[in-house]
Amino acid sequence: MKAFLDDNFLLTGKTAQRLYHEFASDLPIIDYHCHLPPDEIAADLKFKNLTHAWLYGDHYKWRAMRANGIDERYVTGQASDEEKFLKWAETVPYALRNPLYHWTHLELRRYFGTDQLLSPKTARTVYDECSAKLQTPEYSVRSLLTKMKVEVVCTTDDPLDNLEFHKKIKADGYPVKVLPTFRPDKAMNADDVLGLNAYIDKLQDISGTIIWEFDAYLEALKARHDFFGANGCKLSDHGLEQLYSADFTDDEIDVIFRKIRHNYTLMPLEILKFKSAMLYYFAQWDHEKGWVQQFHIGALRNNNSRALANLGPDTGWDSIGDFSQARVLSRFLNNLDKDDHLAKTIIYNLNPADNEVMASMIGNFNDGSVAGNVQFGSAWWFLDQKDGMTKQMNALSNMGLLSRMVGMLTDSRSFLSFPRHEYFRRLLCNLFGEDIDNGELPDDIEWTGKIVQNICYYNAKNYFEF
């Protein structure tokens, strides 16, 4: 029987073990999509304690605690940090077979060097020891990134952000590249006319222009896009239920925009046309600059209205959606490709039932201009675990070229989440290793090792031109 989390964790054979230890384990990390707060990197924050570093903002853990019958007071409520941690430690032994059990103990080992299993018996010792380490310079947020060999971090930023923290990080000479990502979801959210108007008013203040016509809106947003580009941005990102690609004319969108500015209620078709127009123009700008555009599709958000009213969004009430994806995704990509304006594109899928749809769709728009020009992105959110990652890689292998994949990302708000790259690398090496051991792939360890290294690091470095 193998020991839990030994050196060969998730590596079932000698070939997989060789691939991981000889080719993958020591590579740097390019985390090209995450939600790390740049202000904390700029300030080189030291966390107050392990709860501060580990539980603040982590809706994965919050969902598990609620499922374990933990009162909200100890999840997002007014309980002390120590009390919250003790409740999390109470939950962990019940998380067997949930990926949180793996991640929790990987993070304790890789960052803090403790191999204790977290439980009510060990909770106070773990909390005290790890919290004490977090007070030292070796555990500031910048040190945590360098400890994990992170080379590039791409945060997720609203177009109205002044990027002051990114500028400070760069001016400080910090060796890790911390780059912004253009995330304009709020700028196209015509479902909430009042909220969108408030957003446009802020854009007016920043741009110093009057925005009552659609052309003026585009001009002001394009200036923000240019500003991001001037400050190192190489990627955009969109979090959507599905893509939008309805036919529209600029005159139609101008009428719709005027209705928005007068706080009129929009019809469903008007909302669809507005969102389609915004996505189209964002994609055009991305292509002009040579950026990579990312689309995270398939989440059904804010399902629990009572919890949303009490706690707000992004507090753990989202799930996988079952939206129809293929036809609208095809139209969106084709509308750009037919004029040769399709930027490098990564599509992240949240519904595993659509894996083969996504893996086959990207082949329609890989035209040989760039290796892996359109990517089926790594398993994300509910799927970034053993089963979900394996299914995503198998679908991509069957329909396209896994060898051209740009690898893993954290998609996380936590500075302690970087062992997820290790988790992915181990699963990747195990896939190739098992195939070699089964005689399904040739026993060419050097070539396979090169493919592994490319997926883990070099493909992303070349694709994003970091």
Legacy VTK file of the C-alpha trace (Angstrom):
# vtk DataFile Version 3.0
C-alpha trace
ASCII
DATASET POLYDATA
POINTS 466 float
0.000 0.000 0.000
1.384 3.418 -0.988
1.774 6.146 1.582
-0.499 9.172 1.248
1.101 12.012 -0.714
4.440 10.276 -1.147
6.920 11.353 -3.826
4.987 9.327 -6.398
1.533 10.625 -5.543
-0.816 10.095 -8.551
2.015 8.386 -10.481
1.032 4.744 -10.895
4.057 3.357 -12.748
7.792 3.751 -13.166
7.471 5.559 -16.491
5.054 8.130 -15.086
7.413 8.622 -12.159
10.379 9.205 -14.485
8.429 11.660 -16.610
7.391 13.697 -13.607
10.613 13.707 -11.614
13.016 14.058 -14.558
11.052 16.385 -16.825
8.164 18.172 -15.113
8.689 18.744 -11.416
11.290 21.521 -11.494
9.875 23.668 -14.289
8.877 27.273 -13.533
5.195 28.213 -13.411
3.388 30.527 -15.804
0.019 31.281 -14.201
-1.690 33.038 -17.079
-5.110 33.277 -15.445
-5.807 33.903 -11.773
-7.674 36.247 -9.462
-4.812 37.181 -7.154
-5.215 40.752 -5.844
-2.409 42.911 -7.270
-2.613 45.331 -4.350
-1.451 42.555 -2.009
1.509 41.786 -4.278
2.369 45.486 -4.509
2.289 45.794 -0.713
4.132 42.467 -0.257
1.448 41.571 2.249
2.109 39.367 5.252
-0.993 37.432 6.235
-2.226 37.788 9.781
-2.675 34.040 10.199
-3.461 30.851 8.296
-7.173 31.643 8.088
-6.366 34.976 6.444
-4.154 33.257 3.878
-6.290 30.184 3.339
-9.980 30.778 4.004
-10.678 34.403 3.095
-12.487 34.441 -0.236
-12.197 30.678 -0.827
-15.685 29.585 -1.813
-14.450 26.016 -2.475
-13.806 25.620 1.253
-16.940 27.575 2.193
-19.159 25.185 0.218
-17.568 22.181 1.896
-18.034 23.686 5.358
-21.704 24.412 4.704
-22.200 20.877 3.383
-20.692 19.656 6.648
-23.295 21.549 8.644
-21.089 24.462 9.700
-23.037 27.602 10.568
-22.394 30.634 8.337
-20.993 32.479 11.337
-17.891 30.291 11.012
-17.765 30.478 7.211
-18.132 34.139 6.212
-19.580 35.496 9.439
-18.335 37.211 12.579
-16.487 34.332 14.227
-12.790 34.890 14.913
-10.171 33.696 12.462
-9.123 30.968 14.863
-12.689 29.756 15.298
-13.162 29.641 11.532
-9.990 27.633 11.097
-11.047 25.118 13.738
-14.329 24.618 11.884
-12.430 24.106 8.634
-10.203 21.545 10.382
-13.376 19.856 11.610
-14.586 19.623 8.008
-11.400 18.300 6.370
-11.644 14.681 7.627
-15.099 14.527 6.043
-13.695 15.714 2.696
-12.198 12.348 1.739
-12.348 11.963 -2.077
-13.070 15.653 -2.534
-10.112 17.407 -4.237
-9.967 19.765 -1.275
-8.504 16.940 0.761
-5.591 16.621 -1.668
-5.104 20.372 -2.093
-5.226 21.057 1.633
-2.456 18.628 2.447
-0.375 19.444 -0.617
-0.413 23.093 0.398
0.505 22.329 4.012
3.470 20.283 2.798
4.732 22.425 -0.054
4.503 25.776 1.726
4.892 24.935 5.407
6.681 21.603 5.445
4.104 19.905 7.651
2.934 16.366 6.913
0.288 16.300 9.640
-3.219 15.409 8.524
-5.491 18.293 9.355
-8.191 17.368 11.864
-9.577 18.696 15.145
-6.699 16.920 16.921
-3.981 18.697 14.903
-5.784 21.956 14.203
-4.283 24.169 16.891
-0.737 22.964 16.250
-1.070 23.474 12.493
-2.713 26.867 12.960
-0.093 28.155 15.397
2.932 26.852 13.481
1.765 28.019 10.056
0.504 31.369 11.345
3.890 32.008 12.968
5.684 31.299 9.684
3.344 33.659 7.843
4.664 36.502 9.995
8.202 36.083 8.627
9.622 37.718 5.461
9.980 34.286 3.848
6.184 34.016 3.781
5.176 37.403 2.404
3.092 37.130 -0.758
6.040 37.920 -3.018
8.132 35.293 -1.276
5.324 32.739 -1.609
5.308 33.278 -5.379
9.062 32.925 -5.754
9.021 29.895 -3.429
6.804 28.143 -5.989
9.032 29.177 -8.937
6.318 31.378 -10.383
7.618 33.290 -13.398
4.480 35.069 -14.658
1.159 35.945 -13.026
-1.744 37.360 -15.041
-4.366 38.907 -12.783
-7.985 39.611 -13.757
-8.813 43.319 -13.969
-11.739 45.531 -14.859
-11.144 47.987 -17.742
-11.647 50.915 -15.352
-8.742 49.838 -13.133
-5.899 52.382 -13.108
-3.356 49.540 -12.786
-1.434 51.462 -10.128
-0.450 48.275 -8.331
0.873 46.618 -11.482
2.937 49.736 -12.121
4.359 49.666 -8.596
5.264 45.983 -8.807
7.122 46.598 -12.049
8.846 49.717 -10.677
10.012 47.733 -7.651
11.957 45.405 -9.920
10.178 42.317 -8.597
11.391 39.403 -10.745
7.955 37.804 -11.146
6.047 39.405 -14.024
2.630 40.499 -12.736
0.554 41.496 -15.758
-3.056 42.690 -16.027
-5.818 40.945 -17.957
-8.655 42.933 -19.576
-11.962 41.559 -18.141
-14.852 43.695 -19.506
-17.839 41.675 -18.261
-19.380 44.665 -16.473
-19.076 46.802 -19.608
-21.481 44.554 -21.533
-23.908 43.528 -18.791
-27.113 44.835 -20.351
-29.148 42.514 -18.108
-28.666 45.154 -15.395
-29.354 48.517 -17.037
-28.976 50.513 -13.819
-25.668 48.869 -13.029
-24.428 49.307 -16.577
-25.333 53.000 -16.496
-23.405 53.463 -13.271
-20.447 51.761 -14.950
-20.684 54.047 -17.997
-20.803 57.082 -15.685
-17.528 55.959 -14.092
-16.020 55.515 -17.537
-17.120 59.056 -18.387
-15.271 60.387 -15.355
-12.109 58.450 -16.177
-12.118 59.292 -19.877
-13.185 62.912 -19.475
-15.721 62.515 -22.273
-19.493 62.577 -22.532
-20.845 59.119 -23.368
-24.404 59.168 -24.703
-23.780 57.453 -28.035
-22.478 53.980 -28.776
-19.509 55.277 -30.812
-18.395 57.340 -27.820
-18.721 54.287 -25.588
-16.569 52.200 -27.913
-13.998 54.980 -28.182
-13.703 55.301 -24.410
-13.434 51.529 -23.913
-10.887 51.262 -26.718
-8.781 53.865 -24.893
-8.888 51.634 -21.792
-7.897 48.645 -23.938
-4.954 50.678 -25.263
-4.035 51.709 -21.718
-3.941 48.069 -20.611
-1.773 47.213 -23.608
0.660 49.983 -22.723
0.971 48.464 -19.255
1.917 44.938 -20.302
-1.465 43.333 -20.871
-1.427 40.440 -23.345
-4.748 38.765 -22.569
-8.447 39.465 -22.272
-10.930 37.295 -20.427
-14.701 36.876 -20.379
-16.841 34.963 -17.888
-20.045 34.036 -19.740
-22.858 31.524 -19.661
-22.331 31.147 -23.399
-20.964 33.130 -26.328
-23.146 35.749 -28.035
-23.215 36.088 -31.827
-26.554 37.554 -32.911
-26.599 39.621 -36.097
-26.642 43.373 -35.477
-26.056 46.713 -37.155
-24.298 49.676 -35.573
-27.496 51.716 -35.947
-29.412 49.099 -33.969
-26.818 49.083 -31.215
-26.791 52.872 -31.040
-30.576 52.852 -30.472
-30.179 50.188 -27.793
-27.376 52.161 -26.154
-29.503 55.294 -25.993
-32.232 53.243 -24.306
-29.644 52.052 -21.782
-28.548 55.617 -21.051
-32.187 56.597 -20.417
-32.682 53.584 -18.099
-35.303 52.000 -20.339
-35.974 48.293 -19.969
-34.485 46.272 -22.808
-36.153 43.414 -24.637
-34.322 40.040 -24.594
-33.332 40.380 -28.264
-31.909 43.853 -27.597
-29.814 42.484 -24.727
-28.561 39.683 -26.961
-27.646 42.067 -29.786
-25.851 44.445 -27.411
-23.787 41.660 -25.862
-22.994 40.269 -29.324
-21.782 43.660 -30.507
-19.597 44.212 -27.456
-17.977 40.773 -27.734
-17.333 41.316 -31.435
-15.579 44.655 -30.931
-13.557 43.395 -27.961
-12.396 40.485 -30.121
-11.434 42.850 -32.947
-9.265 44.896 -30.571
-7.625 41.756 -29.190
-6.724 40.660 -32.715
-5.278 44.070 -33.575
-2.931 43.902 -30.585
-2.017 40.237 -30.909
-3.568 39.448 -27.532
-4.962 36.089 -26.456
-8.705 36.126 -25.764
-10.096 33.761 -23.127
-13.699 32.639 -22.694
-14.822 30.909 -19.505
-18.249 29.545 -20.390
-20.899 27.434 -18.723
-21.323 28.679 -15.144
-24.828 29.078 -13.717
-24.288 31.781 -11.111
-26.100 33.032 -8.014
-28.564 30.144 -7.765
-29.508 30.835 -4.153
-31.331 34.162 -4.007
-31.495 34.246 -0.213
-27.740 33.716 0.074
-27.074 36.256 -2.669
-29.130 38.867 -0.818
-27.338 38.165 2.458
-23.755 37.607 1.270
-23.457 38.940 -2.272
-21.958 37.278 -5.379
-18.875 35.035 -5.472
-19.617 33.510 -2.082
-20.185 29.923 -3.188
-23.653 29.641 -4.753
-22.692 28.929 -8.375
-22.815 25.639 -10.258
-22.389 23.982 -13.643
-24.903 25.100 -16.283
-26.310 23.126 -19.203
-26.413 25.809 -21.877
-26.466 25.028 -25.580
-22.951 25.950 -26.687
-21.929 24.552 -30.072
-23.885 26.572 -32.639
-23.411 30.000 -31.057
-19.729 29.314 -30.405
-19.283 28.306 -34.038
-21.009 31.500 -35.239
-18.908 33.703 -32.978
-15.584 32.206 -34.055
-16.581 32.104 -37.706
-17.723 35.750 -37.756
-14.190 36.706 -36.757
-12.339 34.126 -38.804
-14.077 34.882 -42.099
-12.359 38.293 -42.117
-9.134 36.811 -40.691
-9.679 38.712 -37.424
-9.707 35.759 -35.033
-7.175 36.295 -32.257
-5.475 33.480 -30.402
-8.320 32.012 -28.374
-8.710 29.804 -25.301
-12.103 28.287 -24.503
-12.664 26.935 -20.983
-15.633 24.637 -20.572
-17.450 24.053 -17.272
-19.858 21.303 -18.305
-18.012 17.999 -18.859
-20.831 16.896 -21.173
-19.503 19.511 -23.617
-15.839 18.443 -23.536
-15.928 16.749 -26.914
-17.910 19.664 -28.350
-15.143 22.068 -27.356
-12.308 19.755 -28.322
-13.749 19.265 -31.792
-14.796 22.910 -32.265
-11.268 24.272 -31.902
-10.173 22.178 -34.878
-12.499 24.160 -37.132
-10.456 27.321 -36.567
-6.879 26.102 -36.283
-5.660 27.217 -39.680
-1.951 26.402 -39.387
-0.926 29.999 -38.733
0.061 29.266 -35.121
0.447 25.933 -33.355
-2.578 25.575 -31.096
-4.004 28.914 -32.211
-7.427 28.053 -30.767
-7.127 26.142 -27.505
-9.403 23.940 -25.430
-8.411 25.373 -22.062
-7.578 23.365 -18.988
-10.330 22.024 -16.750
-11.532 24.815 -14.504
-13.566 25.572 -11.373
-15.635 22.463 -10.566
-13.528 20.409 -12.993
-9.974 21.245 -11.885
-9.575 17.946 -10.053
-8.334 14.460 -10.919
-11.363 13.261 -12.853
-12.098 16.595 -14.544
-8.502 17.237 -15.624
-8.145 13.701 -16.940
-11.381 13.923 -18.942
-10.363 17.270 -20.443
-6.944 15.958 -21.479
-8.446 12.768 -22.917
-11.022 14.713 -24.941
-8.316 17.001 -26.304
-6.079 14.001 -27.075
-8.862 12.269 -28.990
-9.980 15.297 -30.986
-6.810 17.372 -31.352
-3.245 17.734 -30.111
-2.725 17.550 -26.369
0.944 18.210 -27.140
0.087 21.817 -28.107
-1.924 22.590 -24.955
-0.735 25.615 -22.964
-1.036 23.806 -19.658
-2.492 24.610 -16.276
-3.459 27.743 -14.359
-4.723 28.322 -10.836
-7.826 30.483 -11.528
-7.464 31.215 -7.815
-7.644 34.060 -5.329
-5.218 32.299 -2.987
-1.439 32.667 -2.856
-1.314 29.112 -1.495
-2.923 27.467 -4.534
0.112 26.935 -6.763
0.460 23.209 -5.987
-2.441 22.845 -8.432
0.199 23.109 -11.149
1.987 20.164 -9.539
-1.308 18.283 -9.376
-1.879 18.828 -13.088
1.688 17.877 -13.980
1.463 14.624 -12.063
-1.808 13.690 -13.793
-0.347 14.598 -17.185
2.742 12.451 -16.620
0.570 9.594 -15.419
-1.498 9.671 -18.618
1.570 9.397 -20.814
3.303 6.945 -18.490
0.379 4.530 -18.392
0.103 4.578 -22.187
3.798 3.772 -22.545
3.624 0.998 -19.957
0.585 -0.459 -21.752
2.357 -0.435 -25.104
-0.044 2.202 -26.452
2.809 4.677 -26.991
6.444 3.980 -27.880
8.961 3.839 -25.059
10.697 7.056 -26.117
11.177 8.777 -22.791
13.179 11.699 -24.190
10.575 12.706 -26.773
7.651 12.154 -24.424
9.506 14.084 -21.743
9.930 16.980 -24.180
6.172 16.939 -24.905
5.474 16.977 -21.159
7.803 19.947 -20.647
6.139 21.824 -23.477
2.661 21.335 -22.018
3.784 22.270 -18.516
5.761 25.387 -19.445
7.214 26.048 -22.894
3.969 26.067 -24.895
2.573 28.830 -22.680
5.824 30.809 -22.795
5.775 30.761 -26.588
2.033 31.124 -27.093
1.705 34.209 -24.890
5.141 35.513 -25.891
6.147 36.097 -22.267
LINES 1 467
466 0 1 2 3 4 5 6 7 8 9 10 11 12 13 14 15 16 17 18 19 20 21 22 23 24 25 26 27 28 29 30 31 32 33 34 35 36 37 38 39 40 41 42 43 44 45 46 47 48 49 50 51 52 53 54 55 56 57 58 59 60 61 62 63 64 65 66 67 68 69 70 71 72 73 74 75 76 77 78 79 80 81 82 83 84 85 86 87 88 89 90 91 92 93 94 95 96 97 98 99 100 101 102 103 104 105 106 107 108 109 110 111 112 113 114 115 116 117 118 119 120 121 122 123 124 125 126 127 128 129 130 131 132 133 134 135 136 137 138 139 140 141 142 143 144 145 146 147 148 149 150 151 152 153 154 155 156 157 158 159 160 161 162 163 164 165 166 167 168 169 170 171 172 173 174 175 176 177 178 179 180 181 182 183 184 185 186 187 188 189 190 191 192 193 194 195 196 197 198 199 200 201 202 203 204 205 206 207 208 209 210 211 212 213 214 215 216 217 218 219 220 221 222 223 224 225 226 227 228 229 230 231 232 233 234 235 236 237 238 239 240 241 242 243 244 245 246 247 248 249 250 251 252 253 254 255 256 257 258 259 260 261 262 263 264 265 266 267 268 269 270 271 272 273 274 275 276 277 278 279 280 281 282 283 284 285 286 287 288 289 290 291 292 293 294 295 296 297 298 299 300 301 302 303 304 305 306 307 308 309 310 311 312 313 314 315 316 317 318 319 320 321 322 323 324 325 326 327 328 329 330 331 332 333 334 335 336 337 338 339 340 341 342 343 344 345 346 347 348 349 350 351 352 353 354 355 356 357 358 359 360 361 362 363 364 365 366 367 368 369 370 371 372 373 374 375 376 377 378 379 380 381 382 383 384 385 386 387 388 389 390 391 392 393 394 395 396 397 398 399 400 401 402 403 404 405 406 407 408 409 410 411 412 413 414 415 416 417 418 419 420 421 422 423 424 425 426 427 428 429 430 431 432 433 434 435 436 437 438 439 440 441 442 443 444 445 446 447 448 449 450 451 452 453 454 455 456 457 458 459 460 461 462 463 464 465
